[in-house]
Amino acid sequence: MNFGEKVKKLRKELGYSQKELASNIGVSTKSIYNYETDNLFPKDKKVIRKLAEIFNVSVDYLITDTDNRNALSKTEDNFISSAKEDFGYKGKKEAEALVEKTAAMMAGGSLSEEDQDAFFQSITKIYFDAKAKAREKYGTKK
């Protein structure tokens, strides 16, 4: 399922009209129509984040071709929780930004869910290794 199909499906599940959804995220009704018909993809990350918040899904789910709402968000949640536990609030924010950037890189791609998972796990390992090296070099920062 692509971005437009997900937006349309999730909007209908919440019982929103295109106009109501547009009003909630601060875009025009025509923009919602164009998102749903795949004529337009939001350029502003804030719009994608607002859509994810309203639909209660991860940004990753919304912008990738996966149909599984929970599998990727559990991986993300584990990563973000571990980053917060190990590196505090700043680590959590960095992890969230990394998840968002990784998801954006995979948007519209053709990687299988297994390959996406493997890619994300590699990025996660690199992140934790880099943070551990920084901690050794500069001391504990939370």
A tleap script that builds the chain and sets N, CA, C and O, in Angstrom:
source leaprc.protein.ff14SB
mol = sequence {
  NMET ASN PHE GLY GLU LYS VAL LYS LYS LEU
  ARG LYS GLU LEU GLY TYR SER GLN LYS GLU
  LEU ALA SER ASN ILE GLY VAL SER THR LYS
  SER ILE TYR ASN TYR GLU THR ASP ASN LEU
  PHE PRO LYS ASP LYS LYS VAL ILE ARG LYS
  LEU ALA GLU ILE PHE ASN VAL SER VAL ASP
  TYR LEU ILE THR ASP THR ASP ASN ARG ASN
  ALA LEU SER LYS THR GLU ASP ASN PHE ILE
  SER SER ALA LYS GLU ASP PHE GLY TYR LYS
  GLY LYS LYS GLU ALA GLU ALA LEU VAL GLU
  LYS THR ALA ALA MET MET ALA GLY GLY SER
  LEU SER GLU GLU ASP GLN ASP ALA PHE PHE
  GLN SER ILE THR LYS ILE TYR PHE ASP ALA
  LYS ALA LYS ALA ARG GLU LYS TYR GLY THR
  LYS CLYS
}
set mol.1.N position { 0.856 -1.175 0.000 }
set mol.1.CA position { 0.000 0.000 0.000 }
set mol.1.C position { 0.902 1.238 0.000 }
set mol.1.O position { 1.845 1.329 0.786 }
set mol.2.N position { 0.607 2.167 -0.871 }
set mol.2.CA position { 1.452 3.366 -0.959 }
set mol.2.C position { 0.936 4.491 -0.047 }
set mol.2.O position { -0.086 4.354 0.626 }
set mol.3.N position { 1.668 5.590 -0.052 }
set mol.3.CA position { 1.359 6.715 0.825 }
set mol.3.C position { -0.081 7.209 0.648 }
set mol.3.O position { -0.812 7.367 1.626 }
set mol.4.N position { -0.477 7.447 -0.588 }
set mol.4.CA position { -1.816 7.988 -0.858 }
set mol.4.C position { -2.915 7.050 -0.398 }
set mol.4.O position { -3.907 7.484 0.187 }
set mol.5.N position { -2.739 5.770 -0.661 }
set mol.5.CA position { -3.745 4.784 -0.235 }
set mol.5.C position { -3.856 4.741 1.291 }
set mol.5.O position { -4.948 4.610 1.844 }
set mol.6.N position { -2.704 4.855 1.959 }
set mol.6.CA position { -2.719 4.826 3.430 }
set mol.6.C position { -3.425 6.055 3.987 }
set mol.6.O position { -4.227 5.952 4.915 }
set mol.7.N position { -3.123 7.220 3.414 }
set mol.7.CA position { -3.753 8.449 3.906 }
set mol.7.C position { -5.274 8.331 3.752 }
set mol.7.O position { -6.027 8.656 4.670 }
set mol.8.N position { -5.705 7.874 2.603 }
set mol.8.CA position { -7.142 7.758 2.357 }
set mol.8.C position { -7.791 6.750 3.315 }
set mol.8.O position { -8.843 7.017 3.896 }
set mol.9.N position { -7.149 5.596 3.467 }
set mol.9.CA position { -7.695 4.548 4.342 }
set mol.9.C position { -7.758 5.020 5.797 }
set mol.9.O position { -8.778 4.861 6.468 }
set mol.10.N position { -6.656 5.600 6.271 }
set mol.10.CA position { -6.603 6.036 7.670 }
set mol.10.C position { -7.575 7.193 7.928 }
set mol.10.O position { -8.198 7.266 8.987 }
set mol.11.N position { -7.694 8.088 6.954 }
set mol.11.CA position { -8.646 9.208 7.092 }
set mol.11.C position { -10.064 8.666 7.232 }
set mol.11.O position { -10.824 9.111 8.092 }
set mol.12.N position { -10.414 7.709 6.389 }
set mol.12.CA position { -11.767 7.136 6.445 }
set mol.12.C position { -11.998 6.358 7.737 }
set mol.12.O position { -13.101 6.370 8.285 }
set mol.13.N position { -10.943 5.672 8.230 }
set mol.13.CA position { -11.080 4.944 9.494 }
set mol.13.C position { -11.427 5.901 10.641 }
set mol.13.O position { -12.181 5.550 11.548 }
set mol.14.N position { -10.868 7.105 10.587 }
set mol.14.CA position { -11.151 8.095 11.634 }
set mol.14.C position { -12.447 8.849 11.374 }
set mol.14.O position { -12.915 9.597 12.232 }
set mol.15.N position { -13.025 8.658 10.200 }
set mol.15.CA position { -14.278 9.331 9.862 }
set mol.15.C position { -14.098 10.792 9.490 }
set mol.15.O position { -15.037 11.583 9.574 }
set mol.16.N position { -12.898 11.143 9.081 }
set mol.16.CA position { -12.628 12.525 8.674 }
set mol.16.C position { -12.954 12.719 7.198 }
set mol.16.O position { -12.735 11.829 6.375 }
set mol.17.N position { -13.474 13.886 6.883 }
set mol.17.CA position { -13.575 14.290 5.479 }
set mol.17.C position { -12.201 14.827 5.072 }
set mol.17.O position { -11.355 15.095 5.925 }
set mol.18.N position { -11.992 14.979 3.786 }
set mol.18.CA position { -10.722 15.572 3.333 }
set mol.18.C position { -10.569 16.977 3.902 }
set mol.18.O position { -9.470 17.387 4.276 }
set mol.19.N position { -11.675 17.710 3.967 }
set mol.19.CA position { -11.644 19.084 4.477 }
set mol.19.C position { -11.244 19.102 5.959 }
set mol.19.O position { -10.443 19.938 6.378 }
set mol.20.N position { -11.804 18.180 6.745 }
set mol.20.CA position { -11.476 18.130 8.179 }
set mol.20.C position { -10.004 17.780 8.390 }
set mol.20.O position { -9.326 18.381 9.223 }
set mol.21.N position { -9.522 16.805 7.631 }
set mol.21.CA position { -8.119 16.418 7.767 }
set mol.21.C position { -7.210 17.571 7.358 }
set mol.21.O position { -6.215 17.859 8.024 }
set mol.22.N position { -7.562 18.221 6.263 }
set mol.22.CA position { -6.768 19.365 5.792 }
set mol.22.C position { -6.693 20.448 6.860 }
set mol.22.O position { -5.631 21.018 7.109 }
set mol.23.N position { -7.824 20.722 7.484 }
set mol.23.CA position { -7.873 21.743 8.530 }
set mol.23.C position { -6.999 21.350 9.724 }
set mol.23.O position { -6.327 22.200 10.308 }
set mol.24.N position { -7.009 20.072 10.084 }
set mol.24.CA position { -6.217 19.609 11.235 }
set mol.24.C position { -4.715 19.674 11.005 }
set mol.24.O position { -3.954 19.856 11.956 }
set mol.25.N position { -4.281 19.530 9.773 }
set mol.25.CA position { -2.833 19.554 9.551 }
set mol.25.C position { -2.355 20.838 8.868 }
set mol.25.O position { -1.160 21.012 8.632 }
set mol.26.N position { -3.286 21.729 8.556 }
set mol.26.CA position { -2.899 23.035 8.030 }
set mol.26.C position { -2.530 23.051 6.556 }
set mol.26.O position { -1.647 23.799 6.137 }
set mol.27.N position { -3.209 22.226 5.772 }
set mol.27.CA position { -3.016 22.260 4.315 }
set mol.27.C position { -4.381 22.433 3.655 }
set mol.27.O position { -5.407 22.437 4.335 }
set mol.28.N position { -4.393 22.574 2.347 }
set mol.28.CA position { -5.661 22.741 1.640 }
set mol.28.C position { -6.342 21.389 1.411 }
set mol.28.O position { -5.696 20.341 1.448 }
set mol.29.N position { -7.631 21.430 1.179 }
set mol.29.CA position { -8.376 20.203 0.858 }
set mol.29.C position { -7.839 19.598 -0.431 }
set mol.29.O position { -7.788 18.377 -0.581 }
set mol.30.N position { -7.440 20.456 -1.356 }
set mol.30.CA position { -6.876 19.968 -2.615 }
set mol.30.C position { -5.580 19.190 -2.378 }
set mol.30.O position { -5.299 18.214 -3.074 }
set mol.31.N position { -4.797 19.628 -1.397 }
set mol.31.CA position { -3.561 18.900 -1.077 }
set mol.31.C position { -3.891 17.491 -0.610 }
set mol.31.O position { -3.242 16.530 -1.022 }
set mol.32.N position { -4.900 17.366 0.249 }
set mol.32.CA position { -5.292 16.026 0.726 }
set mol.32.C position { -5.738 15.172 -0.457 }
set mol.32.O position { -5.358 14.007 -0.572 }
set mol.33.N position { -6.543 15.760 -1.326 }
set mol.33.CA position { -6.986 15.027 -2.520 }
set mol.33.C position { -5.764 14.560 -3.321 }
set mol.33.O position { -5.696 13.407 -3.747 }
set mol.34.N position { -4.810 15.461 -3.520 }
set mol.34.CA position { -3.618 15.114 -4.298 }
set mol.34.C position { -2.736 14.074 -3.591 }
set mol.34.O position { -2.117 13.242 -4.253 }
set mol.35.N position { -2.674 14.115 -2.259 }
set mol.35.CA position { -1.935 13.073 -1.530 }
set mol.35.C position { -2.596 11.721 -1.784 }
set mol.35.O position { -1.932 10.729 -2.084 }
set mol.36.N position { -3.916 11.711 -1.654 }
set mol.36.CA position { -4.649 10.439 -1.765 }
set mol.36.C position { -4.636 9.860 -3.178 }
set mol.36.O position { -4.770 8.649 -3.356 }
set mol.37.N position { -4.480 10.700 -4.154 }
set mol.37.CA position { -4.455 10.212 -5.537 }
set mol.37.C position { -3.021 10.096 -6.058 }
set mol.37.O position { -2.801 9.892 -7.251 }
set mol.38.N position { -2.056 10.228 -5.158 }
set mol.38.CA position { -0.630 10.121 -5.499 }
set mol.38.C position { -0.167 11.131 -6.537 }
set mol.38.O position { 0.781 10.880 -7.282 }
set mol.39.N position { -0.830 12.254 -6.581 }
set mol.39.CA position { -0.379 13.337 -7.453 }
set mol.39.C position { 0.603 14.252 -6.741 }
set mol.39.O position { 1.270 15.075 -7.369 }
set mol.40.N position { 0.686 14.099 -5.408 }
set mol.40.CA position { 1.536 14.990 -4.617 }
set mol.40.C position { 1.999 14.246 -3.370 }
set mol.40.O position { 1.242 13.486 -2.767 }
set mol.41.N position { 3.252 14.476 -2.997 }
set mol.41.CA position { 3.792 13.946 -1.741 }
set mol.41.C position { 4.223 15.155 -0.917 }
set mol.41.O position { 4.886 16.048 -1.446 }
set mol.42.N position { 3.861 15.206 0.364 }
set mol.42.CA position { 4.214 16.392 1.165 }
set mol.42.C position { 5.719 16.641 1.182 }
set mol.42.O position { 6.500 15.739 1.485 }
set mol.43.N position { 6.116 17.853 0.859 }
set mol.43.CA position { 7.540 18.203 0.897 }
set mol.43.C position { 7.965 18.565 2.307 }
set mol.43.O position { 9.121 18.378 2.687 }
set mol.44.N position { 7.027 19.082 3.074 }
set mol.44.CA position { 7.308 19.517 4.439 }
set mol.44.C position { 7.195 18.332 5.399 }
set mol.44.O position { 6.140 17.704 5.493 }
set mol.45.N position { 8.288 18.026 6.115 }
set mol.45.CA position { 8.284 16.910 7.060 }
set mol.45.C position { 7.252 17.103 8.167 }
set mol.45.O position { 6.731 16.134 8.719 }
set mol.46.N position { 6.959 18.376 8.488 }
set mol.46.CA position { 5.976 18.645 9.544 }
set mol.46.C position { 4.606 18.098 9.156 }
set mol.46.O position { 3.869 17.611 10.013 }
set mol.47.N position { 4.260 18.172 7.878 }
set mol.47.CA position { 2.976 17.660 7.411 }
set mol.47.C position { 2.920 16.149 7.605 }
set mol.47.O position { 1.909 15.611 8.058 }
set mol.48.N position { 4.005 15.472 7.261 }
set mol.48.CA position { 4.047 14.012 7.424 }
set mol.48.C position { 3.954 13.650 8.900 }
set mol.48.O position { 3.235 12.722 9.271 }
set mol.49.N position { 4.683 14.384 9.746 }
set mol.49.CA position { 4.616 14.119 11.184 }
set mol.49.C position { 3.209 14.345 11.738 }
set mol.49.O position { 2.726 13.567 12.560 }
set mol.50.N position { 2.557 15.419 11.278 }
set mol.50.CA position { 1.189 15.683 11.754 }
set mol.50.C position { 0.240 14.578 11.323 }
set mol.50.O position { -0.617 14.147 12.094 }
set mol.51.N position { 0.398 14.122 10.081 }
set mol.51.CA position { -0.446 13.019 9.608 }
set mol.51.C position { -0.222 11.778 10.472 }
set mol.51.O position { -1.179 11.118 10.877 }
set mol.52.N position { 1.048 11.463 10.754 }
set mol.52.CA position { 1.360 10.291 11.572 }
set mol.52.C position { 0.751 10.425 12.967 }
set mol.52.O position { 0.219 9.457 13.510 }
set mol.53.N position { 0.830 11.622 13.544 }
set mol.53.CA position { 0.248 11.850 14.873 }
set mol.53.C position { -1.258 11.659 14.857 }
set mol.53.O position { -1.816 10.971 15.712 }
set mol.54.N position { -1.912 12.271 13.882 }
set mol.54.CA position { -3.371 12.175 13.794 }
set mol.54.C position { -3.812 10.733 13.581 }
set mol.54.O position { -4.793 10.284 14.174 }
set mol.55.N position { -3.083 10.007 12.732 }
set mol.55.CA position { -3.460 8.624 12.432 }
set mol.55.C position { -2.925 7.635 13.470 }
set mol.55.O position { -3.255 6.450 13.429 }
set mol.56.N position { -2.097 8.125 14.400 }
set mol.56.CA position { -1.492 7.278 15.431 }
set mol.56.C position { -0.682 6.130 14.820 }
set mol.56.O position { -0.793 4.978 15.240 }
set mol.57.N position { 0.118 6.468 13.838 }
set mol.57.CA position { 1.031 5.508 13.212 }
set mol.57.C position { 2.417 6.147 13.174 }
set mol.57.O position { 2.557 7.348 13.405 }
set mol.58.N position { 3.421 5.358 12.889 }
set mol.58.CA position { 4.762 5.918 12.781 }
set mol.58.C position { 4.934 6.599 11.420 }
set mol.58.O position { 4.252 6.268 10.451 }
set mol.59.N position { 5.847 7.543 11.374 }
set mol.59.CA position { 6.183 8.188 10.101 }
set mol.59.C position { 6.674 7.126 9.124 }
set mol.59.O position { 6.365 7.160 7.933 }
set mol.60.N position { 7.437 6.194 9.653 }
set mol.60.CA position { 7.977 5.116 8.836 }
set mol.60.C position { 6.861 4.339 8.143 }
set mol.60.O position { 6.926 4.085 6.940 }
set mol.61.N position { 5.856 3.970 8.896 }
set mol.61.CA position { 4.732 3.224 8.306 }
set mol.61.C position { 4.081 4.042 7.194 }
set mol.61.O position { 3.751 3.522 6.127 }
set mol.62.N position { 3.907 5.306 7.464 }
set mol.62.CA position { 3.190 6.161 6.511 }
set mol.62.C position { 3.933 6.315 5.190 }
set mol.62.O position { 3.303 6.330 4.133 }
set mol.63.N position { 5.249 6.429 5.226 }
set mol.63.CA position { 5.978 6.755 4.001 }
set mol.63.C position { 6.668 5.579 3.337 }
set mol.63.O position { 7.258 5.731 2.267 }
set mol.64.N position { 6.602 4.401 3.958 }
set mol.64.CA position { 7.172 3.225 3.293 }
set mol.64.C position { 6.042 2.384 2.718 }
set mol.64.O position { 4.867 2.641 2.981 }
set mol.65.N position { 6.405 1.389 1.939 }
set mol.65.CA position { 5.399 0.562 1.286 }
set mol.65.C position { 4.874 -0.564 2.169 }
set mol.65.O position { 4.044 -1.359 1.729 }
set mol.66.N position { 5.344 -0.638 3.396 }
set mol.66.CA position { 4.887 -1.713 4.273 }
set mol.66.C position { 3.407 -1.557 4.621 }
set mol.66.O position { 2.887 -0.445 4.720 }
set mol.67.N position { 2.754 -2.682 4.802 }
set mol.67.CA position { 1.353 -2.658 5.220 }
set mol.67.C position { 1.203 -3.012 6.693 }
set mol.67.O position { 0.100 -2.994 7.239 }
set mol.68.N position { 2.326 -3.332 7.329 }
set mol.68.CA position { 2.303 -3.738 8.728 }
set mol.68.C position { 2.525 -2.511 9.612 }
set mol.68.O position { 3.634 -1.983 9.694 }
set mol.69.N position { 1.463 -2.071 10.266 }
set mol.69.CA position { 1.545 -0.863 11.098 }
set mol.69.C position { 2.417 -1.041 12.330 }
set mol.69.O position { 3.001 -0.074 12.820 }
set mol.70.N position { 2.512 -2.272 12.839 }
set mol.70.CA position { 3.172 -2.471 14.126 }
set mol.70.C position { 4.612 -2.945 14.049 }
set mol.70.O position { 5.415 -2.589 14.912 }
set mol.71.N position { 4.966 -3.738 13.043 }
set mol.71.CA position { 6.297 -4.349 13.037 }
set mol.71.C position { 7.412 -3.314 13.069 }
set mol.71.O position { 8.313 -3.410 13.902 }
set mol.72.N position { 7.370 -2.350 12.200 }
set mol.72.CA position { 8.438 -1.359 12.163 }
set mol.72.C position { 8.391 -0.443 13.374 }
set mol.72.O position { 9.439 -0.042 13.881 }
set mol.73.N position { 7.204 -0.107 13.844 }
set mol.73.CA position { 7.143 0.803 14.977 }
set mol.73.C position { 7.684 0.144 16.242 }
set mol.73.O position { 8.236 0.835 17.097 }
set mol.74.N position { 7.539 -1.188 16.386 }
set mol.74.CA position { 8.123 -1.861 17.551 }
set mol.74.C position { 9.641 -1.773 17.507 }
set mol.74.O position { 10.284 -1.509 18.523 }
set mol.75.N position { 10.219 -1.997 16.312 }
set mol.75.CA position { 11.663 -1.883 16.158 }
set mol.75.C position { 12.098 -0.468 16.487 }
set mol.75.O position { 13.081 -0.261 17.199 }
set mol.76.N position { 11.368 0.500 15.968 }
set mol.76.CA position { 11.685 1.907 16.239 }
set mol.76.C position { 11.574 2.202 17.728 }
set mol.76.O position { 12.456 2.828 18.317 }
set mol.77.N position { 10.479 1.744 18.330 }
set mol.77.CA position { 10.260 2.008 19.751 }
set mol.77.C position { 11.380 1.424 20.599 }
set mol.77.O position { 11.859 2.068 21.532 }
set mol.78.N position { 11.803 0.190 20.271 }
set mol.78.CA position { 12.903 -0.432 21.015 }
set mol.78.C position { 14.173 0.386 20.872 }
set mol.78.O position { 14.880 0.619 21.852 }
set mol.79.N position { 14.463 0.819 19.658 }
set mol.79.CA position { 15.662 1.608 19.413 }
set mol.79.C position { 15.599 2.931 20.178 }
set mol.79.O position { 16.564 3.317 20.838 }
set mol.80.N position { 14.474 3.616 20.089 }
set mol.80.CA position { 14.334 4.916 20.756 }
set mol.80.C position { 14.395 4.749 22.268 }
set mol.80.O position { 15.013 5.555 22.963 }
set mol.81.N position { 13.750 3.699 22.776 }
set mol.81.CA position { 13.792 3.449 24.229 }
set mol.81.C position { 15.213 3.162 24.701 }
set mol.81.O position { 15.643 3.661 25.741 }
set mol.82.N position { 15.942 2.351 23.927 }
set mol.82.CA position { 17.324 2.040 24.301 }
set mol.82.C position { 18.191 3.286 24.259 }
set mol.82.O position { 19.026 3.497 25.139 }
set mol.83.N position { 17.997 4.107 23.245 }
set mol.83.CA position { 18.781 5.338 23.133 }
set mol.83.C position { 18.490 6.258 24.314 }
set mol.83.O position { 19.400 6.893 24.848 }
set mol.84.N position { 17.217 6.332 24.725 }
set mol.84.CA position { 16.853 7.179 25.870 }
set mol.84.C position { 17.464 6.632 27.152 }
set mol.84.O position { 17.995 7.379 27.974 }
set mol.85.N position { 17.378 5.302 27.309 }
set mol.85.CA position { 17.928 4.665 28.507 }
set mol.85.C position { 19.434 4.898 28.615 }
set mol.85.O position { 19.950 5.218 29.686 }
set mol.86.N position { 20.127 4.733 27.491 }
set mol.86.CA position { 21.593 4.821 27.503 }
set mol.86.C position { 22.125 6.245 27.430 }
set mol.86.O position { 23.175 6.548 27.997 }
set mol.87.N position { 21.411 7.111 26.741 }
set mol.87.CA position { 21.980 8.445 26.474 }
set mol.87.C position { 21.061 9.605 26.858 }
set mol.87.O position { 21.351 10.750 26.512 }
set mol.88.N position { 19.970 9.337 27.560 }
set mol.88.CA position { 19.110 10.398 28.048 }
set mol.88.C position { 18.242 11.027 26.975 }
set mol.88.O position { 18.055 10.475 25.891 }
set mol.89.N position { 17.719 12.194 27.308 }
set mol.89.CA position { 16.777 12.882 26.428 }
set mol.89.C position { 17.386 13.213 25.071 }
set mol.89.O position { 16.739 13.066 24.034 }
set mol.90.N position { 18.637 13.663 25.091 }
set mol.90.CA position { 19.307 14.003 23.833 }
set mol.90.C position { 19.447 12.765 22.945 }
set mol.90.O position { 19.257 12.846 21.732 }
set mol.91.N position { 19.781 11.618 23.550 }
set mol.91.CA position { 19.873 10.367 22.799 }
set mol.91.C position { 18.541 9.984 22.189 }
set mol.91.O position { 18.479 9.508 21.056 }
set mol.92.N position { 17.472 10.193 22.950 }
set mol.92.CA position { 16.127 9.891 22.443 }
set mol.92.C position { 15.821 10.758 21.222 }
set mol.92.O position { 15.330 10.263 20.208 }
set mol.93.N position { 16.109 12.031 21.327 }
set mol.93.CA position { 15.827 12.952 20.209 }
set mol.93.C position { 16.660 12.582 18.983 }
set mol.93.O position { 16.163 12.614 17.857 }
set mol.94.N position { 17.925 12.232 19.205 }
set mol.94.CA position { 18.773 11.821 18.086 }
set mol.94.C position { 18.235 10.549 17.437 }
set mol.94.O position { 18.220 10.423 16.212 }
set mol.95.N position { 17.794 9.605 18.275 }
set mol.95.CA position { 17.252 8.343 17.748 }
set mol.95.C position { 15.992 8.596 16.931 }
set mol.95.O position { 15.805 8.000 15.870 }
set mol.96.N position { 15.134 9.475 17.421 }
set mol.96.CA position { 13.903 9.792 16.682 }
set mol.96.C position { 14.237 10.422 15.334 }
set mol.96.O position { 13.614 10.110 14.320 }
set mol.97.N position { 15.227 11.310 15.336 }
set mol.97.CA position { 15.629 11.957 14.079 }
set mol.97.C position { 16.215 10.921 13.118 }
set mol.97.O position { 15.965 10.966 11.914 }
set mol.98.N position { 16.993 9.995 13.664 }
set mol.98.CA position { 17.591 8.952 12.828 }
set mol.98.C position { 16.513 8.054 12.220 }
set mol.98.O position { 16.590 7.699 11.043 }
set mol.99.N position { 15.527 7.693 13.007 }
set mol.99.CA position { 14.420 6.868 12.499 }
set mol.99.C position { 13.694 7.600 11.381 }
set mol.99.O position { 13.361 7.017 10.349 }
set mol.100.N position { 13.458 8.870 11.600 }
set mol.100.CA position { 12.739 9.665 10.598 }
set mol.100.C position { 13.540 9.769 9.301 }
set mol.100.O position { 12.987 9.624 8.210 }
set mol.101.N position { 14.842 10.020 9.426 }
set mol.101.CA position { 15.678 10.136 8.228 }
set mol.101.C position { 15.801 8.801 7.509 }
set mol.101.O position { 15.789 8.745 6.279 }
set mol.102.N position { 15.918 7.729 8.283 }
set mol.102.CA position { 16.010 6.400 7.679 }
set mol.102.C position { 14.717 6.066 6.937 }
set mol.102.O position { 14.749 5.540 5.825 }
set mol.103.N position { 13.602 6.371 7.551 }
set mol.103.CA position { 12.312 6.109 6.904 }
set mol.103.C position { 12.176 6.917 5.624 }
set mol.103.O position { 11.666 6.422 4.619 }
set mol.104.N position { 12.635 8.162 5.665 }
set mol.104.CA position { 12.549 9.017 4.471 }
set mol.104.C position { 13.407 8.459 3.341 }
set mol.104.O position { 13.047 8.553 2.168 }
set mol.105.N position { 14.575 7.863 3.719 }
set mol.105.CA position { 15.444 7.278 2.685 }
set mol.105.C position { 14.766 6.096 2.005 }
set mol.105.O position { 15.013 5.828 0.829 }
set mol.106.N position { 13.917 5.393 2.738 }
set mol.106.CA position { 13.276 4.203 2.188 }
set mol.106.C position { 11.948 4.512 1.513 }
set mol.106.O position { 11.334 3.629 0.915 }
set mol.107.N position { 11.511 5.739 1.604 }
set mol.107.CA position { 10.223 6.107 1.019 }
set mol.107.C position { 10.222 5.856 -0.479 }
set mol.107.O position { 11.097 6.322 -1.208 }
set mol.108.N position { 9.243 5.128 -0.907 }
set mol.108.CA position { 9.112 4.861 -2.335 }
set mol.108.C position { 10.069 3.829 -2.861 }
set mol.108.O position { 10.070 3.544 -4.058 }
set mol.109.N position { 10.900 3.248 -1.987 }
set mol.109.CA position { 11.870 2.249 -2.409 }
set mol.109.C position { 11.233 0.884 -2.583 }
set mol.109.O position { 10.040 0.692 -2.345 }
set mol.110.N position { 12.057 -0.050 -3.002 }
set mol.110.CA position { 11.511 -1.378 -3.237 }
set mol.110.C position { 12.173 -2.438 -2.360 }
set mol.110.O position { 12.166 -3.617 -2.713 }
set mol.111.N position { 12.740 -2.042 -1.232 }
set mol.111.CA position { 13.337 -3.010 -0.320 }
set mol.111.C position { 12.246 -3.834 0.350 }
set mol.111.O position { 11.192 -3.313 0.714 }
set mol.112.N position { 12.512 -5.123 0.506 }
set mol.112.CA position { 11.569 -5.971 1.226 }
set mol.112.C position { 11.598 -5.582 2.700 }
set mol.112.O position { 12.506 -4.880 3.145 }
set mol.113.N position { 10.603 -6.041 3.451 }
set mol.113.CA position { 10.566 -5.721 4.881 }
set mol.113.C position { 11.788 -6.301 5.591 }
set mol.113.O position { 12.327 -5.677 6.506 }
set mol.114.N position { 12.229 -7.491 5.174 }
set mol.114.CA position { 13.417 -8.105 5.778 }
set mol.114.C position { 14.651 -7.249 5.518 }
set mol.114.O position { 15.459 -7.027 6.420 }
set mol.115.N position { 14.794 -6.771 4.292 }
set mol.115.CA position { 15.941 -5.920 3.953 }
set mol.115.C position { 15.876 -4.589 4.702 }
set mol.115.O position { 16.901 -4.085 5.163 }
set mol.116.N position { 14.680 -4.022 4.825 }
set mol.116.CA position { 14.519 -2.772 5.575 }
set mol.116.C position { 14.905 -2.985 7.029 }
set mol.116.O position { 15.581 -2.152 7.633 }
set mol.117.N position { 14.469 -4.112 7.584 }
set mol.117.CA position { 14.806 -4.438 8.965 }
set mol.117.C position { 16.319 -4.573 9.140 }
set mol.117.O position { 16.892 -4.044 10.093 }
set mol.118.N position { 16.958 -5.287 8.213 }
set mol.118.CA position { 18.410 -5.479 8.283 }
set mol.118.C position { 19.129 -4.136 8.167 }
set mol.118.O position { 20.093 -3.877 8.888 }
set mol.119.N position { 18.661 -3.295 7.270 }
set mol.119.CA position { 19.255 -1.964 7.102 }
set mol.119.C position { 19.112 -1.162 8.391 }
set mol.119.O position { 20.077 -0.560 8.864 }
set mol.120.N position { 17.910 -1.154 8.956 }
set mol.120.CA position { 17.669 -0.384 10.174 }
set mol.120.C position { 18.508 -0.916 11.332 }
set mol.120.O position { 19.026 -0.131 12.126 }
set mol.121.N position { 18.648 -2.229 11.440 }
set mol.121.CA position { 19.467 -2.806 12.503 }
set mol.121.C position { 20.933 -2.410 12.337 }
set mol.121.O position { 21.626 -2.170 13.326 }
set mol.122.N position { 21.407 -2.339 11.097 }
set mol.122.CA position { 22.787 -1.905 10.852 }
set mol.122.C position { 22.973 -0.450 11.277 }
set mol.122.O position { 23.965 -0.106 11.919 }
set mol.123.N position { 22.024 0.389 10.919 }
set mol.123.CA position { 22.085 1.807 11.304 }
set mol.123.C position { 22.056 1.927 12.826 }
set mol.123.O position { 22.786 2.728 13.411 }
set mol.124.N position { 21.213 1.130 13.452 }
set mol.124.CA position { 21.108 1.149 14.908 }
set mol.124.C position { 22.441 0.782 15.553 }
set mol.124.O position { 22.877 1.431 16.503 }
set mol.125.N position { 23.086 -0.262 15.032 }
set mol.125.CA position { 24.387 -0.688 15.573 }
set mol.125.C position { 25.427 0.420 15.400 }
set mol.125.O position { 26.195 0.709 16.317 }
set mol.126.N position { 25.444 1.027 14.236 }
set mol.126.CA position { 26.389 2.123 13.982 }
set mol.126.C position { 26.151 3.270 14.966 }
set mol.126.O position { 27.100 3.844 15.500 }
set mol.127.N position { 24.883 3.597 15.200 }
set mol.127.CA position { 24.537 4.678 16.124 }
set mol.127.C position { 25.075 4.383 17.521 }
set mol.127.O position { 25.741 5.220 18.130 }
set mol.128.N position { 24.775 3.164 18.030 }
set mol.128.CA position { 25.207 2.827 19.392 }
set mol.128.C position { 26.728 2.722 19.490 }
set mol.128.O position { 27.305 3.115 20.504 }
set mol.129.N position { 27.383 2.202 18.461 }
set mol.129.CA position { 28.847 2.145 18.475 }
set mol.129.C position { 29.441 3.555 18.516 }
set mol.129.O position { 30.374 3.813 19.276 }
set mol.130.N position { 28.919 4.442 17.723 }
set mol.130.CA position { 29.416 5.825 17.682 }
set mol.130.C position { 29.191 6.522 19.020 }
set mol.130.O position { 30.061 7.249 19.500 }
set mol.131.N position { 28.020 6.299 19.619 }
set mol.131.CA position { 27.736 6.930 20.911 }
set mol.131.C position { 28.666 6.363 21.994 }
set mol.131.O position { 29.140 7.102 22.856 }
set mol.132.N position { 28.924 5.047 21.945 }
set mol.132.CA position { 29.823 4.431 22.934 }
set mol.132.C position { 31.233 5.002 22.793 }
set mol.132.O position { 31.880 5.291 23.799 }
set mol.133.N position { 31.719 5.169 21.558 }
set mol.133.CA position { 33.049 5.746 21.334 }
set mol.133.C position { 33.103 7.186 21.834 }
set mol.133.O position { 34.087 7.603 22.443 }
set mol.134.N position { 32.047 7.936 21.574 }
set mol.134.CA position { 32.005 9.324 22.044 }
set mol.134.C position { 31.999 9.376 23.559 }
set mol.134.O position { 32.625 10.248 24.163 }
set mol.135.N position { 31.287 8.435 24.174 }
set mol.135.CA position { 31.236 8.379 25.635 }
set mol.135.C position { 32.625 8.081 26.203 }
set mol.135.O position { 33.038 8.685 27.193 }
set mol.136.N position { 33.341 7.150 25.572 }
set mol.136.CA position { 34.703 6.817 26.014 }
set mol.136.C position { 35.623 8.025 25.897 }
set mol.136.O position { 36.418 8.309 26.792 }
set mol.137.N position { 35.501 8.722 24.788 }
set mol.137.CA position { 36.401 9.839 24.509 }
set mol.137.C position { 36.065 11.075 25.346 }
set mol.137.O position { 36.964 11.728 25.875 }
set mol.138.N position { 34.781 11.394 25.466 }
set mol.138.CA position { 34.396 12.655 26.097 }
set mol.138.C position { 33.719 12.496 27.456 }
set mol.138.O position { 33.434 13.493 28.119 }
set mol.139.N position { 33.457 11.259 27.882 }
set mol.139.CA position { 32.790 11.042 29.161 }
set mol.139.C position { 31.296 10.887 28.988 }
set mol.139.O position { 30.767 10.991 27.882 }
set mol.140.N position { 30.620 10.635 30.102 }
set mol.140.CA position { 29.179 10.404 30.080 }
set mol.140.C position { 28.432 11.706 29.875 }
set mol.140.O position { 28.678 12.703 30.553 }
set mol.141.N position { 27.511 11.672 28.920 }
set mol.141.CA position { 26.640 12.837 28.680 }
set mol.141.C position { 25.223 12.350 28.575 }
set mol.141.O position { 24.916 11.456 27.785 }
set mol.142.N position { 24.371 12.928 29.359 }
set mol.142.CA position { 22.934 12.606 29.299 }
set mol.142.C position { 22.147 13.864 29.174 }
set mol.142.O position { 20.918 13.819 29.108 }
savepdb mol mol.pdb
quit
